[in-house]
Amino acid sequence: MGGPVMPGVATGFDEFVRRSTPTLSRAAYALTSEVHIAQDLVQETHIRIARHWDRLSSEPEDPLPYARKTLYRLWQDSLRWRARHPERLGDLPDGMTKAEARDPSDTLDLQAALAKLPRLQRALLVLRYLEGQTESQAAEILGCSLGTVQSQSRQALSTLRATYRSAENGLSPRGGTS
């Protein structure tokens, strides 16, 4: 972090990037399950913050909540984009399925279980239990109602519990035996 990332970015941005990167990186990785995609997401978040740094740095509030909201919105946008533009680079050879490519295990892979949740539920669990945000803060960050946060969090936890019970009973998340 030698000089300013963007011309005209005020003093203090480098320090904000150093301070916010671990927090944003943890959340991004929990959301995406892929290091490189998470790094790209954090980098794009910092670029967006840099564009508004003069305004953000002059406000008395910490800019981290704004950065967190930006990260979640960028993640949601990337999911929509990928749904419309599926990539073919990650195809498995010779018609192998992802289930066949995975190393079978009797233990629950929490990251894999999170990845199977709908995006809102995944984001809520990351915000509430990884980042320690309140229900109200999660609602603000994701732009939804408090009731939605509560009901979707309950549903997500219920799904994870069912996945865990299936793994304990020797069933794979696909419903077969491992």
Backbone as a printed PyTorch tensor [residue, N CA C, xyz], in Angstrom:
tensor([[[  0.8260,  -1.1690,   0.0000],
         [  0.0000,   0.0000,   0.0000],
         [  0.8760,   1.2410,   0.0000]],

        [[  1.6160,   1.4460,  -1.0340],
         [  2.5500,   2.5370,  -1.1230],
         [  1.8860,   3.8860,  -1.1020]],

        [[  1.2110,   4.2960,  -2.0920],
         [  0.5690,   5.5980,  -2.1530],
         [ -0.9150,   5.4180,  -2.2740]],

        [[ -1.6130,   6.4780,  -2.5690],
         [ -3.0620,   6.3630,  -2.7280],
         [ -3.4150,   5.4200,  -3.8760]],

        [[ -4.4690,   4.6680,  -3.6840],
         [ -4.9320,   3.7170,  -4.6850],
         [ -5.4870,   4.4500,  -5.9020]],

        [[ -6.1900,   5.5250,  -5.6630],
         [ -6.7800,   6.3020,  -6.7500],
         [ -6.3360,   7.7500,  -6.6000]],

        [[ -6.0990,   8.4290,  -7.7000],
         [ -5.7370,   9.8420,  -7.5960],
         [ -6.8230,  10.6110,  -6.8570]],

        [[ -6.4100,  11.4520,  -5.9480],
         [ -7.3700,  12.2860,  -5.2300],
         [ -7.9510,  11.6390,  -3.9850]],

        [[ -7.5630,  10.4010,  -3.6590],
         [ -8.0850,   9.7570,  -2.4530],
         [ -7.3820,  10.3880,  -1.2540]],

        [[ -8.1680,  10.8360,  -0.3020],
         [ -7.6470,  11.5690,   0.8480],
         [ -6.8280,  10.6740,   1.7660]],

        [[ -6.0540,  11.3300,   2.6160],
         [ -5.2620,  10.6510,   3.6230],
         [ -6.1720,   9.8130,   4.5070]],

        [[ -5.6710,   8.6830,   4.9440],
         [ -6.4310,   7.8060,   5.8150],
         [ -7.0150,   6.6060,   5.1070]],

        [[ -7.0550,   6.6420,   3.7950],
         [ -7.6360,   5.5210,   3.0610],
         [ -6.7780,   4.2700,   3.2090]],

        [[ -5.4450,   4.4340,   3.1190],
         [ -4.5600,   3.2700,   3.2770],
         [ -4.7830,   2.5910,   4.6280]],

        [[ -4.9130,   3.3910,   5.6640],
         [ -5.1460,   2.8450,   7.0040],
         [ -6.4980,   2.1420,   7.0630]],

        [[ -7.5160,   2.7200,   6.4370],
         [ -8.8320,   2.0760,   6.4000],
         [ -8.7440,   0.7220,   5.7000]],

        [[ -8.0210,   0.6610,   4.5950],
         [ -7.8780,  -0.6020,   3.8650],
         [ -7.1930,  -1.6370,   4.7520]],

        [[ -6.1090,  -1.2630,   5.4270],
         [ -5.4020,  -2.2040,   6.3130],
         [ -6.3140,  -2.6870,   7.4380]],

        [[ -7.0840,  -1.7810,   7.9960],
         [ -7.9550,  -2.1090,   9.1260],
         [ -9.1630,  -2.9490,   8.7010]],

        [[ -9.7290,  -2.6680,   7.5490],
         [-10.9750,  -3.3260,   7.1370],
         [-10.7720,  -4.6320,   6.3780]],

        [[ -9.6030,  -4.8320,   5.7940],
         [ -9.3860,  -6.0110,   4.9520],
         [ -9.6360,  -7.3320,   5.6770]],

        [[ -9.1340,  -7.5500,   6.9000],
         [ -9.4140,  -8.8490,   7.5490],
         [-10.9050,  -9.1120,   7.7550]],

        [[-11.6380,  -8.1070,   8.1940],
         [-13.0760,  -8.2600,   8.4340],
         [-13.8230,  -8.5460,   7.1310]],

        [[-13.5480,  -7.7410,   6.1170],
         [-14.2310,  -7.9250,   4.8350],
         [-13.8250,  -9.2410,   4.1770]],

        [[-12.5700,  -9.6270,   4.3190],
         [-12.0930, -10.8800,   3.7160],
         [-12.7670, -12.0940,   4.3360]],

        [[-12.9050, -12.0970,   5.6690],
         [-13.5890, -13.2150,   6.3300],
         [-15.0140, -13.3560,   5.8190]],

        [[-15.7160, -12.2450,   5.7390],
         [-17.1060, -12.2740,   5.2720],
         [-17.1730, -12.7130,   3.8150]],

        [[-16.3020, -12.1710,   2.9840],
         [-16.3150, -12.5040,   1.5570],
         [-16.0240, -13.9840,   1.3370]],

        [[-15.0810, -14.5360,   2.0740],
         [-14.7680, -15.9540,   1.9100],
         [-15.9320, -16.8270,   2.3910]],

        [[-16.5480, -16.4430,   3.4980],
         [-17.6900, -17.2150,   3.9930],
         [-18.8450, -17.1890,   2.9970]],

        [[-18.9970, -16.0880,   2.2900],
         [-20.0660, -15.9750,   1.3000],
         [-19.7610, -16.7440,   0.0180]],

        [[-18.5020, -16.6910,  -0.4320],
         [-18.1650, -17.2190,  -1.7530],
         [-17.5470, -18.6060,  -1.7440]],

        [[-16.9170, -19.0010,  -0.6490],
         [-16.2100, -20.2850,  -0.5220],
         [-14.9820, -20.3820,  -1.4230]],

        [[-14.5800, -19.2920,  -2.0440],
         [-13.4240, -19.3180,  -2.9360],
         [-12.5320, -18.1200,  -2.6490]],

        [[-11.2570, -18.3990,  -2.3610],
         [-10.3210, -17.3540,  -1.9590],
         [-10.1950, -16.2650,  -3.0190]],

        [[-10.0060, -16.6390,  -4.2640],
         [ -9.7750, -15.6400,  -5.3030],
         [-11.0060, -14.7600,  -5.5480]],

        [[-12.1570, -15.3540,  -5.5230],
         [-13.3830, -14.5790,  -5.6990],
         [-13.5700, -13.6490,  -4.5020]],

        [[-13.2790, -14.1400,  -3.3050],
         [-13.3890, -13.3100,  -2.1040],
         [-12.4160, -12.1280,  -2.1750]],

        [[-11.1890, -12.3880,  -2.6160],
         [-10.2040, -11.3110,  -2.7450],
         [-10.6750, -10.2670,  -3.7540]],

        [[-11.2200, -10.7170,  -4.8710],
         [-11.7410,  -9.7870,  -5.8760],
         [-12.8810,  -8.9480,  -5.3040]],

        [[-13.7320,  -9.5820,  -4.5270],
         [-14.8670,  -8.8920,  -3.9250],
         [-14.3920,  -7.8020,  -2.9500]],

        [[-13.4000,  -8.1320,  -2.1360],
         [-12.8570,  -7.1480,  -1.1920],
         [-12.1720,  -6.0100,  -1.9510]],

        [[-11.4320,  -6.3560,  -2.9840],
         [-10.7520,  -5.3220,  -3.7710],
         [-11.7710,  -4.3780,  -4.4290]],

        [[-12.8150,  -4.9340,  -5.0080],
         [-13.8350,  -4.0950,  -5.6360],
         [-14.5490,  -3.2340,  -4.5940]],

        [[-14.7490,  -3.7780,  -3.4050],
         [-15.3500,  -2.9950,  -2.3230],
         [-14.4660,  -1.7980,  -1.9950]],

        [[-13.1630,  -2.0260,  -1.8780],
         [-12.2490,  -0.9180,  -1.5690],
         [-12.2000,   0.1060,  -2.7030]],

        [[-12.3080,  -0.3380,  -3.9160],
         [-12.3380,   0.6000,  -5.0480],
         [-13.5780,   1.4830,  -4.9450]],

        [[-14.7180,   0.8760,  -4.6280],
         [-15.9540,   1.6520,  -4.4880],
         [-15.8550,   2.6420,  -3.3310]],

        [[-15.2400,   2.2140,  -2.2360],
         [-15.0740,   3.0900,  -1.0790],
         [-14.1470,   4.2530,  -1.4450]],

        [[-13.0910,   3.9660,  -2.2030],
         [-12.1360,   5.0140,  -2.5980],
         [-12.8340,   6.1180,  -3.3850]],

        [[-13.8010,   5.7420,  -4.2110],
         [-14.5330,   6.7310,  -5.0160],
         [-15.2920,   7.7360,  -4.1490]],

        [[-15.6590,   7.3130,  -2.9320],
         [-16.4520,   8.1630,  -2.0410],
         [-15.6730,   8.5310,  -0.7750]],

        [[-14.3560,   8.3260,  -0.7990],
         [-13.5720,   8.4880,   0.4200],
         [-13.6360,   9.9020,   0.9900]],

        [[-13.6030,  10.9130,   0.1410],
         [-13.6440,  12.2870,   0.6540],
         [-14.8750,  12.5010,   1.5370]],

        [[-16.0310,  12.0310,   1.0860],
         [-17.2660,  12.1770,   1.8600],
         [-17.2480,  11.2780,   3.0930]],

        [[-16.8410,  10.0110,   2.9160],
         [-16.8600,   9.0550,   4.0210],
         [-15.8820,   9.4350,   5.1320]],

        [[-14.7070,   9.9130,   4.7560],
         [-13.7010,  10.2350,   5.7600],
         [-14.0310,  11.5160,   6.5190]],

        [[-14.9040,  12.3410,   5.9790],
         [-15.2690,  13.5810,   6.6650],
         [-16.4440,  13.3840,   7.6260]],

        [[-17.0990,  12.2270,   7.5570],
         [-18.2200,  11.9430,   8.4560],
         [-17.6900,  11.3750,   9.7660]],

        [[-18.3870,  11.6100,  10.8740],
         [-17.8990,  11.1110,  12.1680],
         [-18.0300,   9.5910,  12.3200]],

        [[-18.9060,   8.9650,  11.5360],
         [-19.1010,   7.5200,  11.6540],
         [-17.9680,   6.7630,  10.9740]],

        [[-17.7270,   5.5610,  11.4830],
         [-16.7480,   4.6600,  10.8890],
         [-17.2600,   4.2340,   9.5130]],

        [[-16.4190,   4.2520,   8.4710],
         [-16.8710,   3.8480,   7.1350],
         [-17.0160,   2.3330,   6.9540]],

        [[-16.6320,   1.5360,   7.9640],
         [-16.7260,   0.0810,   7.8230],
         [-18.1500,  -0.4090,   7.5580]],

        [[-19.1810,   0.0810,   8.2450],
         [-20.5430,  -0.3840,   7.9150],
         [-20.9210,  -0.1050,   6.4600]],

        [[-20.5020,   1.0300,   5.9360],
         [-20.7630,   1.3390,   4.5230],
         [-20.0220,   0.3500,   3.6280]],

        [[-18.7850,   0.0270,   3.9980],
         [-17.9970,  -0.9400,   3.2230],
         [-18.6350,  -2.3250,   3.2780]],

        [[-19.1270,  -2.6950,   4.4510],
         [-19.7770,  -4.0050,   4.6030],
         [-21.0180,  -4.0780,   3.7160]],

        [[-21.8190,  -3.0240,   3.7280],
         [-23.0230,  -2.9910,   2.8900],
         [-22.6310,  -3.0700,   1.4090]],

        [[-21.5800,  -2.3770,   1.0380],
         [-21.0870,  -2.4140,  -0.3490],
         [-20.6510,  -3.8190,  -0.7230]],

        [[-19.9320,  -4.4910,   0.1640],
         [-19.4660,  -5.8570,  -0.0980],
         [-20.6410,  -6.7950,  -0.3420]],

        [[-21.6590,  -6.7290,   0.5030],
         [-22.8090,  -7.6310,   0.3470],
         [-23.5740,  -7.3380,  -0.9390]],

        [[-23.6940,  -6.0860,  -1.2800],
         [-24.3980,  -5.7500,  -2.5300],
         [-23.5950,  -6.1900,  -3.7460]],

        [[-22.2840,  -6.0320,  -3.7040],
         [-21.4390,  -6.5140,  -4.8120],
         [-21.5400,  -8.0290,  -4.9340]],

        [[-21.5660,  -8.7250,  -3.8100],
         [-21.6900, -10.1870,  -3.8340],
         [-23.0230, -10.5940,  -4.4630]],

        [[-24.1030,  -9.9310,  -4.0560],
         [-25.4090, -10.2540,  -4.6390],
         [-25.4190,  -9.9630,  -6.1370]],

        [[-24.8290,  -8.8530,  -6.5410],
         [-24.7400,  -8.5200,  -7.9690],
         [-23.9410,  -9.5730,  -8.7330]],

        [[-22.8550, -10.0620,  -8.1170],
         [-22.0240, -11.0610,  -8.8050],
         [-22.7920, -12.3760,  -8.9760]],

        [[-23.6290, -12.7240,  -8.0080],
         [-24.4330, -13.9440,  -8.1430],
         [-25.4360, -13.8060,  -9.2860]],

        [[-26.0410, -12.6320,  -9.3750],
         [-26.9840, -12.4060, -10.4740],
         [-26.2690, -12.4630, -11.8160]],

        [[-25.0780, -11.8680, -11.8900],
         [-24.3250, -11.8560, -13.1370],
         [-23.9410, -13.2850, -13.5270]],

        [[-23.4330, -14.0590, -12.5520],
         [-23.0240, -15.4400, -12.8570],
         [-24.2080, -16.3010, -13.2650]],

        [[-25.3780, -16.0170, -12.7300],
         [-26.5690, -16.7830, -13.1130],
         [-26.9270, -16.5120, -14.5780]],

        [[-26.6760, -15.2790, -15.0320],
         [-26.9790, -14.9270, -16.4200],
         [-25.8460, -15.2970, -17.3760]],

        [[-24.6200, -15.4660, -16.8620],
         [-23.4420, -15.7470, -17.6870],
         [-22.6660, -16.9380, -17.1260]],

        [[-23.2000, -18.1410, -17.2240],
         [-22.4920, -19.2960, -16.6580],
         [-21.1480, -19.5080, -17.3610]],

        [[-20.1360, -19.7950, -16.5560],
         [-18.8010, -20.0240, -17.0990],
         [-18.6130, -21.5030, -17.3920]],

        [[-17.8480, -21.7980, -18.3920],
         [-17.5890, -23.1780, -18.7720],
         [-16.1860, -23.6170, -18.3670]],

        [[-15.3800, -22.7170, -17.8220],
         [-13.9990, -23.0450, -17.5150],
         [-13.8630, -24.0910, -16.4260]],

        [[-14.8090, -24.1680, -15.5190],
         [-14.6920, -25.0820, -14.4040],
         [-15.3350, -26.4350, -14.6350]],

        [[-15.7060, -26.7670, -15.8700],
         [-16.3390, -28.0500, -16.1310],
         [-15.4060, -29.1970, -15.7520]],

        [[-16.0030, -30.2550, -15.2340],
         [-15.2350, -31.4370, -14.8630],
         [-15.0410, -32.3290, -16.0880]],

        [[-13.9370, -33.0350, -16.1500],
         [-13.6620, -33.8760, -17.3170],
         [-14.5810, -35.0910, -17.4170]],

        [[-14.8160, -35.5350, -18.6190],
         [-15.5220, -36.7810, -18.9180],
         [-16.8600, -36.9340, -18.2150]],

        [[-17.5970, -35.8660, -18.0890],
         [-18.9260, -35.9470, -17.5140],
         [-18.9680, -36.2530, -16.0260]],

        [[-17.8370, -36.1240, -15.3290],
         [-17.8060, -36.3940, -13.8990],
         [-18.6740, -35.3490, -13.1840]],

        [[-19.4550, -35.7970, -12.2110],
         [-20.2790, -34.8620, -11.4500],
         [-19.4750, -34.2970, -10.2900]],

        [[-19.9390, -33.1880,  -9.7460],
         [-19.2520, -32.5980,  -8.5970],
         [-19.2610, -33.5690,  -7.4200]],

        [[-20.3440, -34.3460,  -7.2740],
         [-20.4150, -35.3130,  -6.1820],
         [-19.3250, -36.3700,  -6.3290]],

        [[-19.0490, -36.8000,  -7.5430],
         [-18.0050, -37.7950,  -7.7750],
         [-16.6120, -37.2090,  -7.5790]],

        [[-16.4560, -35.9290,  -7.8520],
         [-15.1490, -35.2960,  -7.7370],
         [-14.7770, -35.0180,  -6.2840]],

        [[-15.7340, -34.9340,  -5.4140],
         [-15.4700, -34.6490,  -4.0040],
         [-14.9540, -35.8880,  -3.2980]],

        [[-14.1000, -35.6670,  -2.3350],
         [-13.6170, -36.7370,  -1.4790],
         [-14.7160, -37.0700,  -0.4780]],

        [[-15.2590, -38.2690,  -0.4960],
         [-16.3560, -38.5820,   0.4230],
         [-15.8800, -38.5140,   1.8700]],

        [[-16.7420, -38.0040,   2.7320],
         [-16.4010, -37.8590,   4.1400],
         [-17.6820, -37.9430,   4.9490]],

        [[-17.5490, -38.4480,   6.1720],
         [-18.7050, -38.5340,   7.0570],
         [-18.9220, -37.2510,   7.8380]],

        [[-18.0100, -36.3090,   7.7520],
         [-18.1310, -35.0780,   8.5160],
         [-18.8320, -34.0100,   7.7030]],

        [[-19.4890, -33.1300,   8.4000],
         [-20.1860, -32.0150,   7.7650],
         [-19.1780, -30.9440,   7.4000]],

        [[-19.1690, -30.5350,   6.1660],
         [-18.3410, -29.4280,   5.7040],
         [-19.2120, -28.1830,   5.7970]],

        [[-18.9740, -27.3780,   6.8270],
         [-19.8230, -26.2170,   7.0550],
         [-19.7920, -25.2620,   5.8780]],

        [[-18.6170, -25.0860,   5.2840],
         [-18.5120, -24.1740,   4.1410],
         [-19.3950, -24.6760,   2.9920]],

        [[-19.3800, -25.9780,   2.7450],
         [-20.2110, -26.5420,   1.6820],
         [-21.6930, -26.4150,   2.0260]],

        [[-22.0280, -26.6280,   3.2980],
         [-23.4260, -26.5020,   3.7160],
         [-23.9020, -25.0570,   3.5600]],

        [[-23.0530, -24.0980,   3.9260],
         [-23.4070, -22.6850,   3.7420],
         [-23.6030, -22.3640,   2.2630]],

        [[-22.7340, -22.9040,   1.4290],
         [-22.7880, -22.6160,  -0.0090],
         [-24.0870, -23.1020,  -0.6380]],

        [[-24.7250, -24.0960,  -0.0300],
         [-25.9720, -24.6300,  -0.5850],
         [-27.1990, -23.8250,  -0.1700]],

        [[-27.0340, -22.9430,   0.8100],
         [-28.1680, -22.1330,   1.2500],
         [-28.4790, -21.0570,   0.2060]],

        [[-29.7300, -20.6240,   0.1390],
         [-30.0540, -19.4750,  -0.7150],
         [-29.2270, -18.2660,  -0.2740]],

        [[-28.9470, -17.3660,  -1.1980],
         [-27.9940, -16.2850,  -0.9160],
         [-28.3960, -15.4100,   0.2610]],

        [[-29.6710, -15.1080,   0.4280],
         [-30.0890, -14.2730,   1.5540],
         [-29.8110, -14.9850,   2.8700]],

        [[-30.1540, -16.2690,   2.9470],
         [-29.9260, -17.0270,   4.1730],
         [-28.4320, -17.1250,   4.4800]],

        [[-27.6220, -17.3660,   3.4690],
         [-26.1650, -17.4410,   3.6510],
         [-25.6360, -16.0990,   4.1610]],

        [[-26.0650, -15.0210,   3.5290],
         [-25.6050, -13.6920,   3.9440],
         [-26.0250, -13.3970,   5.3900]],

        [[-27.2310, -13.7810,   5.7520],
         [-27.7020, -13.5330,   7.1150],
         [-26.8760, -14.2970,   8.1380]],

        [[-26.5690, -15.5490,   7.8760],
         [-25.7670, -16.3200,   8.8220],
         [-24.3610, -15.7530,   8.9430]],

        [[-23.7790, -15.3390,   7.8340],
         [-22.4400, -14.7390,   7.8830],
         [-22.4860, -13.4370,   8.6840]],

        [[-23.4580, -12.5940,   8.3930],
         [-23.5680, -11.3220,   9.1140],
         [-23.8010, -11.5450,  10.6160]],

        [[-24.7430, -12.4130,  10.9480],
         [-25.1290, -12.5820,  12.3520],
         [-24.1030, -13.3610,  13.1610]],

        [[-23.5810, -14.4570,  12.6190],
         [-22.7730, -15.3510,  13.4450],
         [-21.2740, -15.2610,  13.1780]],

        [[-20.8670, -14.8400,  12.0180],
         [-19.4440, -14.6510,  11.7620],
         [-19.0270, -13.2230,  12.0950]],

        [[-19.8450, -12.2670,  11.6750],
         [-19.5000, -10.8690,  11.8850],
         [-20.1200, -10.2710,  13.1490]],

        [[-21.0570, -10.9750,  13.7910],
         [-21.6390, -10.5020,  15.0440],
         [-22.5620,  -9.3020,  14.9060]],

        [[-23.1790,  -9.1300,  13.7540],
         [-24.1050,  -8.0240,  13.5510],
         [-25.4500,  -8.3510,  14.2050]],

        [[-26.1560,  -7.3250,  14.6410],
         [-27.4930,  -7.5270,  15.2010],
         [-28.4770,  -7.7820,  14.0620]],

        [[-29.6840,  -8.2140,  14.4110],
         [-30.7110,  -8.4200,  13.3910],
         [-31.0060,  -7.1170,  12.6620]],

        [[-31.0680,  -6.0110,  13.4090],
         [-31.3390,  -4.7020,  12.7980],
         [-30.2190,  -4.2890,  11.8430]],

        [[-28.9850,  -4.5130,  12.2440],
         [-27.8590,  -4.1770,  11.3740],
         [-27.8840,  -5.0320,  10.1040]],

        [[-28.1870,  -6.3170,  10.2460],
         [-28.2640,  -7.1980,   9.0860],
         [-29.3650,  -6.7370,   8.1310]],

        [[-30.4960,  -6.3410,   8.6870],
         [-31.6030,  -5.8520,   7.8570],
         [-31.1770,  -4.6070,   7.0840]],

        [[-30.4750,  -3.7050,   7.7470],
         [-30.0020,  -2.4750,   7.1010],
         [-28.9950,  -2.7900,   5.9950]],

        [[-28.0400,  -3.6610,   6.2930],
         [-26.9940,  -3.9930,   5.3150],
         [-27.5900,  -4.6430,   4.0750]],

        [[-28.5400,  -5.5530,   4.2790],
         [-29.1060,  -6.3020,   3.1540],
         [-30.3460,  -5.6410,   2.5540]],

        [[-30.8140,  -4.5680,   3.1620],
         [-31.9600,  -3.8610,   2.6130],
         [-33.2520,  -4.6550,   2.6790]],

        [[-33.4700,  -5.3400,   3.8070],
         [-34.7090,  -6.1040,   3.9670],
         [-35.2970,  -5.7970,   5.3410]],

        [[-36.4740,  -6.3250,   5.6180],
         [-37.1490,  -6.0330,   6.8780],
         [-36.5930,  -6.8950,   8.0120]],

        [[-36.8270,  -6.4400,   9.2270],
         [-36.4160,  -7.1900,  10.4100],
         [-37.1010,  -8.5540,  10.4390]],

        [[-38.3700,  -8.5970,  10.0590],
         [-39.0960,  -9.8680,  10.0120],
         [-38.4730, -10.8460,   9.0300]],

        [[-38.0110, -10.3380,   7.8880],
         [-37.3450, -11.1950,   6.9070],
         [-36.0490, -11.7500,   7.4860]],

        [[-35.2950, -10.9090,   8.1750],
         [-34.0530, -11.3640,   8.8120],
         [-34.3600, -12.4850,   9.7950]],

        [[-35.3720, -12.2960,  10.6220],
         [-35.7100, -13.2930,  11.6370],
         [-36.1800, -14.6030,  11.0170]],

        [[-37.0960, -14.5350,  10.0660],
         [-37.6410, -15.7640,   9.4880],
         [-36.5990, -16.5010,   8.6350]],

        [[-35.8310, -15.7580,   7.8550],
         [-34.8310, -16.4000,   7.0030],
         [-33.6600, -16.9610,   7.8180]],

        [[-33.3230, -16.3060,   8.9160],
         [-32.2790, -16.8340,   9.8030],
         [-32.7390, -18.1440,  10.4310]],

        [[-33.9890, -18.1780,  10.9000],
         [-34.5380, -19.4210,  11.4680],
         [-34.5170, -20.5450,  10.4330]],

        [[-34.9310, -20.2310,   9.2090],
         [-34.9650, -21.2400,   8.1570],
         [-33.5540, -21.7370,   7.8390]],

        [[-32.5940, -20.8270,   7.7660],
         [-31.2140, -21.2060,   7.4620],
         [-30.6420, -22.1100,   8.5510]],

        [[-30.8650, -21.7350,   9.8030],
         [-30.3640, -22.5620,  10.9060],
         [-31.0320, -23.9290,  10.9130]],

        [[-32.3220, -23.9680,  10.6070],
         [-33.0450, -25.2360,  10.5350],
         [-32.4590, -26.1300,   9.4370]],

        [[-32.1540, -25.5350,   8.2940],
         [-31.5590, -26.2960,   7.1870],
         [-30.1860, -26.8330,   7.5800]],

        [[-29.3700, -25.9990,   8.2300],
         [-28.0430, -26.4580,   8.6650],
         [-28.1520, -27.5710,   9.6990]],

        [[-29.1060, -27.4450,  10.6170],
         [-29.3020, -28.5040,  11.6140],
         [-29.6930, -29.8230,  10.9360]],

        [[-30.5950, -29.7480,   9.9590],
         [-31.0140, -30.9590,   9.2390],
         [-29.8390, -31.5610,   8.4800]],

        [[-29.0070, -30.7210,   7.8870],
         [-27.8270, -31.2020,   7.1760],
         [-26.8740, -31.8820,   8.1490]],

        [[-26.6990, -31.2940,   9.3230],
         [-25.8230, -31.8600,  10.3460],
         [-26.3600, -33.2060,  10.8180]],

        [[-27.6720, -33.2860,  11.0760],
         [-28.2650, -34.5630,  11.5160],
         [-28.0900, -35.6340,  10.4450]],

        [[-28.2440, -35.2540,   9.1750],
         [-28.0550, -36.2180,   8.0880],
         [-26.6200, -36.7180,   8.0720]],

        [[-25.6630, -35.8260,   8.2690],
         [-24.2510, -36.2160,   8.2850],
         [-23.9660, -37.1260,   9.4830]],

        [[-24.5730, -36.8390,  10.6290],
         [-24.3850, -37.6740,  11.8140],
         [-24.9260, -39.0760,  11.5910]],

        [[-26.0070, -39.2110,  10.8300],
         [-26.6410, -40.5020,  10.5810],
         [-26.0370, -41.2320,   9.3950]],

        [[-24.9200, -40.7070,   8.8550],
         [-24.2520, -41.3790,   7.7580],
         [-24.8440, -41.0920,   6.4010]],

        [[-25.7000, -40.1000,   6.3070],
         [-26.2900, -39.7230,   5.0300],
         [-25.5380, -38.5400,   4.4640]],

        [[-25.3440, -38.5480,   3.1760],
         [-24.7120, -37.3850,   2.5540],
         [-25.7640, -36.3080,   2.3890]],

        [[-25.3570, -35.0540,   2.2010],
         [-26.3370, -33.9880,   1.9900],
         [-27.2210, -34.2260,   0.7750]],

        [[-26.8000, -35.1100,  -0.1450],
         [-27.6010, -35.4010,  -1.3330],
         [-28.7370, -36.3750,  -1.0050]],

        [[-28.7190, -36.9570,   0.2010],
         [-29.7980, -37.8470,   0.5780],
         [-29.4150, -39.3190,   0.5080]],

        [[-28.2780, -39.6630,  -0.0860],
         [-27.8280, -41.0360,  -0.1380],
         [-26.9290, -41.3340,   1.0340]],

        [[-26.2740, -42.4920,   1.0050],
         [-25.3270, -42.7990,   2.0620],
         [-23.9220, -42.4350,   1.5910]],

        [[-23.0790, -42.1050,   2.5710],
         [-21.7280, -41.7310,   2.1800],
         [-20.8020, -42.9160,   2.1280]]])
